[in-house]
Amino acid sequence: MKRLKAGWMMMAALCLVLAIGLPVWAADVIKIGVIGPMNFVQGKGHWNGATMAAEEINAKGGVQVGQKKMMIELVKADSNEFLNITDATNAMERLMTQSKVDFVVGGFKADSNEFLNITDATKPWSA
């Protein structure tokens, strides 16, 4: 009898875990990369603004895409563009290859060399 009761309790616990966890596992997410000079005021402003917006949107249930709601997940990337243009290119490439973001926002400095480097880095993933 004790074994039967323990079995039912295990089944109930498993059902509870699945009922709580499945909606989270099935949740669709839009990954947005936020790139900028994160050790400087401009980058901190980019990140803080993006975080505020994502929190506000997610608190309202996310973004309506077709028939489903999608939550926003932010990925921070330090471009270090004031000190090293190569870091900016590498940060963009990491967002695309490792983090696999859907969109990228941010960036501060727009000199032609940096723009060309970042554009070249993202060509393989462009639509």
MODELLER restraints for C-alpha pairs under 7 A, 6 or more apart:
rsr = mdl.restraints
at = mdl.atoms
rsr.add(forms.Gaussian(group=physical.xy_distance, feature=features.Distance(at['CA:28:A'], at['CA:70:A']), mean=5.04, stdev=0.5))
rsr.add(forms.Gaussian(group=physical.xy_distance, feature=features.Distance(at['CA:28:A'], at['CA:71:A']), mean=6.48, stdev=0.5))
rsr.add(forms.Gaussian(group=physical.xy_distance, feature=features.Distance(at['CA:29:A'], at['CA:70:A']), mean=5.19, stdev=0.5))
rsr.add(forms.Gaussian(group=physical.xy_distance, feature=features.Distance(at['CA:29:A'], at['CA:71:A']), mean=4.84, stdev=0.5))
rsr.add(forms.Gaussian(group=physical.xy_distance, feature=features.Distance(at['CA:29:A'], at['CA:72:A']), mean=5.70, stdev=0.5))
rsr.add(forms.Gaussian(group=physical.xy_distance, feature=features.Distance(at['CA:29:A'], at['CA:73:A']), mean=6.45, stdev=0.5))
rsr.add(forms.Gaussian(group=physical.xy_distance, feature=features.Distance(at['CA:30:A'], at['CA:70:A']), mean=6.40, stdev=0.5))
rsr.add(forms.Gaussian(group=physical.xy_distance, feature=features.Distance(at['CA:30:A'], at['CA:71:A']), mean=6.13, stdev=0.5))
rsr.add(forms.Gaussian(group=physical.xy_distance, feature=features.Distance(at['CA:30:A'], at['CA:72:A']), mean=4.95, stdev=0.5))
rsr.add(forms.Gaussian(group=physical.xy_distance, feature=features.Distance(at['CA:30:A'], at['CA:73:A']), mean=6.05, stdev=0.5))
rsr.add(forms.Gaussian(group=physical.xy_distance, feature=features.Distance(at['CA:30:A'], at['CA:102:A']), mean=6.39, stdev=0.5))
rsr.add(forms.Gaussian(group=physical.xy_distance, feature=features.Distance(at['CA:31:A'], at['CA:72:A']), mean=6.10, stdev=0.5))
rsr.add(forms.Gaussian(group=physical.xy_distance, feature=features.Distance(at['CA:31:A'], at['CA:73:A']), mean=4.84, stdev=0.5))
rsr.add(forms.Gaussian(group=physical.xy_distance, feature=features.Distance(at['CA:31:A'], at['CA:74:A']), mean=5.88, stdev=0.5))
rsr.add(forms.Gaussian(group=physical.xy_distance, feature=features.Distance(at['CA:31:A'], at['CA:101:A']), mean=4.80, stdev=0.5))
rsr.add(forms.Gaussian(group=physical.xy_distance, feature=features.Distance(at['CA:31:A'], at['CA:102:A']), mean=5.28, stdev=0.5))
rsr.add(forms.Gaussian(group=physical.xy_distance, feature=features.Distance(at['CA:31:A'], at['CA:103:A']), mean=6.72, stdev=0.5))
rsr.add(forms.Gaussian(group=physical.xy_distance, feature=features.Distance(at['CA:32:A'], at['CA:73:A']), mean=6.21, stdev=0.5))
rsr.add(forms.Gaussian(group=physical.xy_distance, feature=features.Distance(at['CA:32:A'], at['CA:74:A']), mean=4.99, stdev=0.5))
rsr.add(forms.Gaussian(group=physical.xy_distance, feature=features.Distance(at['CA:32:A'], at['CA:75:A']), mean=6.09, stdev=0.5))
rsr.add(forms.Gaussian(group=physical.xy_distance, feature=features.Distance(at['CA:32:A'], at['CA:101:A']), mean=5.51, stdev=0.5))
rsr.add(forms.Gaussian(group=physical.xy_distance, feature=features.Distance(at['CA:32:A'], at['CA:102:A']), mean=5.87, stdev=0.5))
rsr.add(forms.Gaussian(group=physical.xy_distance, feature=features.Distance(at['CA:32:A'], at['CA:103:A']), mean=4.83, stdev=0.5))
rsr.add(forms.Gaussian(group=physical.xy_distance, feature=features.Distance(at['CA:32:A'], at['CA:104:A']), mean=5.56, stdev=0.5))
rsr.add(forms.Gaussian(group=physical.xy_distance, feature=features.Distance(at['CA:33:A'], at['CA:74:A']), mean=5.85, stdev=0.5))
rsr.add(forms.Gaussian(group=physical.xy_distance, feature=features.Distance(at['CA:33:A'], at['CA:75:A']), mean=4.63, stdev=0.5))
rsr.add(forms.Gaussian(group=physical.xy_distance, feature=features.Distance(at['CA:33:A'], at['CA:76:A']), mean=6.00, stdev=0.5))
rsr.add(forms.Gaussian(group=physical.xy_distance, feature=features.Distance(at['CA:33:A'], at['CA:77:A']), mean=6.90, stdev=0.5))
rsr.add(forms.Gaussian(group=physical.xy_distance, feature=features.Distance(at['CA:33:A'], at['CA:95:A']), mean=6.34, stdev=0.5))
rsr.add(forms.Gaussian(group=physical.xy_distance, feature=features.Distance(at['CA:33:A'], at['CA:101:A']), mean=5.86, stdev=0.5))
rsr.add(forms.Gaussian(group=physical.xy_distance, feature=features.Distance(at['CA:33:A'], at['CA:103:A']), mean=6.10, stdev=0.5))
rsr.add(forms.Gaussian(group=physical.xy_distance, feature=features.Distance(at['CA:33:A'], at['CA:104:A']), mean=4.48, stdev=0.5))
rsr.add(forms.Gaussian(group=physical.xy_distance, feature=features.Distance(at['CA:33:A'], at['CA:105:A']), mean=6.21, stdev=0.5))
rsr.add(forms.Gaussian(group=physical.xy_distance, feature=features.Distance(at['CA:34:A'], at['CA:47:A']), mean=6.58, stdev=0.5))
rsr.add(forms.Gaussian(group=physical.xy_distance, feature=features.Distance(at['CA:34:A'], at['CA:74:A']), mean=6.83, stdev=0.5))
rsr.add(forms.Gaussian(group=physical.xy_distance, feature=features.Distance(at['CA:34:A'], at['CA:75:A']), mean=6.00, stdev=0.5))
rsr.add(forms.Gaussian(group=physical.xy_distance, feature=features.Distance(at['CA:34:A'], at['CA:76:A']), mean=5.08, stdev=0.5))
rsr.add(forms.Gaussian(group=physical.xy_distance, feature=features.Distance(at['CA:34:A'], at['CA:77:A']), mean=5.97, stdev=0.5))
rsr.add(forms.Gaussian(group=physical.xy_distance, feature=features.Distance(at['CA:34:A'], at['CA:104:A']), mean=5.89, stdev=0.5))
rsr.add(forms.Gaussian(group=physical.xy_distance, feature=features.Distance(at['CA:34:A'], at['CA:105:A']), mean=5.11, stdev=0.5))
rsr.add(forms.Gaussian(group=physical.xy_distance, feature=features.Distance(at['CA:34:A'], at['CA:106:A']), mean=5.55, stdev=0.5))
rsr.add(forms.Gaussian(group=physical.xy_distance, feature=features.Distance(at['CA:35:A'], at['CA:76:A']), mean=6.28, stdev=0.5))
rsr.add(forms.Gaussian(group=physical.xy_distance, feature=features.Distance(at['CA:35:A'], at['CA:77:A']), mean=4.69, stdev=0.5))
rsr.add(forms.Gaussian(group=physical.xy_distance, feature=features.Distance(at['CA:35:A'], at['CA:78:A']), mean=5.88, stdev=0.5))
rsr.add(forms.Gaussian(group=physical.xy_distance, feature=features.Distance(at['CA:35:A'], at['CA:79:A']), mean=6.04, stdev=0.5))
rsr.add(forms.Gaussian(group=physical.xy_distance, feature=features.Distance(at['CA:35:A'], at['CA:105:A']), mean=6.33, stdev=0.5))
rsr.add(forms.Gaussian(group=physical.xy_distance, feature=features.Distance(at['CA:35:A'], at['CA:106:A']), mean=5.00, stdev=0.5))
rsr.add(forms.Gaussian(group=physical.xy_distance, feature=features.Distance(at['CA:35:A'], at['CA:107:A']), mean=5.53, stdev=0.5))
rsr.add(forms.Gaussian(group=physical.xy_distance, feature=features.Distance(at['CA:36:A'], at['CA:43:A']), mean=4.68, stdev=0.5))
rsr.add(forms.Gaussian(group=physical.xy_distance, feature=features.Distance(at['CA:36:A'], at['CA:77:A']), mean=6.67, stdev=0.5))
rsr.add(forms.Gaussian(group=physical.xy_distance, feature=features.Distance(at['CA:36:A'], at['CA:78:A']), mean=5.46, stdev=0.5))
rsr.add(forms.Gaussian(group=physical.xy_distance, feature=features.Distance(at['CA:36:A'], at['CA:79:A']), mean=5.02, stdev=0.5))
rsr.add(forms.Gaussian(group=physical.xy_distance, feature=features.Distance(at['CA:36:A'], at['CA:106:A']), mean=5.72, stdev=0.5))
rsr.add(forms.Gaussian(group=physical.xy_distance, feature=features.Distance(at['CA:36:A'], at['CA:107:A']), mean=4.62, stdev=0.5))
rsr.add(forms.Gaussian(group=physical.xy_distance, feature=features.Distance(at['CA:36:A'], at['CA:108:A']), mean=6.21, stdev=0.5))
rsr.add(forms.Gaussian(group=physical.xy_distance, feature=features.Distance(at['CA:37:A'], at['CA:43:A']), mean=4.43, stdev=0.5))
rsr.add(forms.Gaussian(group=physical.xy_distance, feature=features.Distance(at['CA:37:A'], at['CA:78:A']), mean=5.38, stdev=0.5))
rsr.add(forms.Gaussian(group=physical.xy_distance, feature=features.Distance(at['CA:37:A'], at['CA:79:A']), mean=5.10, stdev=0.5))
rsr.add(forms.Gaussian(group=physical.xy_distance, feature=features.Distance(at['CA:37:A'], at['CA:80:A']), mean=4.64, stdev=0.5))
rsr.add(forms.Gaussian(group=physical.xy_distance, feature=features.Distance(at['CA:37:A'], at['CA:81:A']), mean=5.94, stdev=0.5))
rsr.add(forms.Gaussian(group=physical.xy_distance, feature=features.Distance(at['CA:38:A'], at['CA:44:A']), mean=5.30, stdev=0.5))
rsr.add(forms.Gaussian(group=physical.xy_distance, feature=features.Distance(at['CA:38:A'], at['CA:78:A']), mean=5.11, stdev=0.5))
rsr.add(forms.Gaussian(group=physical.xy_distance, feature=features.Distance(at['CA:46:A'], at['CA:106:A']), mean=6.35, stdev=0.5))
rsr.add(forms.Gaussian(group=physical.xy_distance, feature=features.Distance(at['CA:54:A'], at['CA:72:A']), mean=5.91, stdev=0.5))
rsr.add(forms.Gaussian(group=physical.xy_distance, feature=features.Distance(at['CA:57:A'], at['CA:63:A']), mean=6.92, stdev=0.5))
rsr.add(forms.Gaussian(group=physical.xy_distance, feature=features.Distance(at['CA:58:A'], at['CA:71:A']), mean=5.62, stdev=0.5))
rsr.add(forms.Gaussian(group=physical.xy_distance, feature=features.Distance(at['CA:58:A'], at['CA:72:A']), mean=6.47, stdev=0.5))
rsr.add(forms.Gaussian(group=physical.xy_distance, feature=features.Distance(at['CA:61:A'], at['CA:69:A']), mean=6.76, stdev=0.5))
rsr.add(forms.Gaussian(group=physical.xy_distance, feature=features.Distance(at['CA:62:A'], at['CA:69:A']), mean=5.59, stdev=0.5))
rsr.add(forms.Gaussian(group=physical.xy_distance, feature=features.Distance(at['CA:62:A'], at['CA:70:A']), mean=5.12, stdev=0.5))
rsr.add(forms.Gaussian(group=physical.xy_distance, feature=features.Distance(at['CA:62:A'], at['CA:71:A']), mean=4.44, stdev=0.5))
rsr.add(forms.Gaussian(group=physical.xy_distance, feature=features.Distance(at['CA:62:A'], at['CA:72:A']), mean=6.67, stdev=0.5))
rsr.add(forms.Gaussian(group=physical.xy_distance, feature=features.Distance(at['CA:63:A'], at['CA:69:A']), mean=5.30, stdev=0.5))
rsr.add(forms.Gaussian(group=physical.xy_distance, feature=features.Distance(at['CA:63:A'], at['CA:70:A']), mean=5.10, stdev=0.5))
rsr.add(forms.Gaussian(group=physical.xy_distance, feature=features.Distance(at['CA:63:A'], at['CA:71:A']), mean=6.32, stdev=0.5))
rsr.add(forms.Gaussian(group=physical.xy_distance, feature=features.Distance(at['CA:64:A'], at['CA:70:A']), mean=6.34, stdev=0.5))
rsr.add(forms.Gaussian(group=physical.xy_distance, feature=features.Distance(at['CA:77:A'], at['CA:91:A']), mean=5.75, stdev=0.5))
rsr.add(forms.Gaussian(group=physical.xy_distance, feature=features.Distance(at['CA:78:A'], at['CA:91:A']), mean=6.35, stdev=0.5))
rsr.add(forms.Gaussian(group=physical.xy_distance, feature=features.Distance(at['CA:79:A'], at['CA:87:A']), mean=5.57, stdev=0.5))
rsr.add(forms.Gaussian(group=physical.xy_distance, feature=features.Distance(at['CA:79:A'], at['CA:88:A']), mean=3.95, stdev=0.5))
rsr.add(forms.Gaussian(group=physical.xy_distance, feature=features.Distance(at['CA:79:A'], at['CA:91:A']), mean=5.50, stdev=0.5))
rsr.add(forms.Gaussian(group=physical.xy_distance, feature=features.Distance(at['CA:80:A'], at['CA:87:A']), mean=5.90, stdev=0.5))
rsr.add(forms.Gaussian(group=physical.xy_distance, feature=features.Distance(at['CA:80:A'], at['CA:88:A']), mean=6.05, stdev=0.5))
rsr.add(forms.Gaussian(group=physical.xy_distance, feature=features.Distance(at['CA:81:A'], at['CA:87:A']), mean=6.62, stdev=0.5))
rsr.add(forms.Gaussian(group=physical.xy_distance, feature=features.Distance(at['CA:81:A'], at['CA:88:A']), mean=5.38, stdev=0.5))
rsr.add(forms.Gaussian(group=physical.xy_distance, feature=features.Distance(at['CA:81:A'], at['CA:109:A']), mean=6.88, stdev=0.5))
rsr.add(forms.Gaussian(group=physical.xy_distance, feature=features.Distance(at['CA:85:A'], at['CA:114:A']), mean=5.88, stdev=0.5))
rsr.add(forms.Gaussian(group=physical.xy_distance, feature=features.Distance(at['CA:89:A'], at['CA:117:A']), mean=6.02, stdev=0.5))
rsr.add(forms.Gaussian(group=physical.xy_distance, feature=features.Distance(at['CA:89:A'], at['CA:118:A']), mean=4.91, stdev=0.5))
rsr.add(forms.Gaussian(group=physical.xy_distance, feature=features.Distance(at['CA:89:A'], at['CA:121:A']), mean=6.41, stdev=0.5))
rsr.add(forms.Gaussian(group=physical.xy_distance, feature=features.Distance(at['CA:92:A'], at['CA:118:A']), mean=6.65, stdev=0.5))
rsr.add(forms.Gaussian(group=physical.xy_distance, feature=features.Distance(at['CA:93:A'], at['CA:121:A']), mean=5.88, stdev=0.5))
rsr.add(forms.Gaussian(group=physical.xy_distance, feature=features.Distance(at['CA:93:A'], at['CA:122:A']), mean=6.59, stdev=0.5))
rsr.add(forms.Gaussian(group=physical.xy_distance, feature=features.Distance(at['CA:95:A'], at['CA:101:A']), mean=5.98, stdev=0.5))
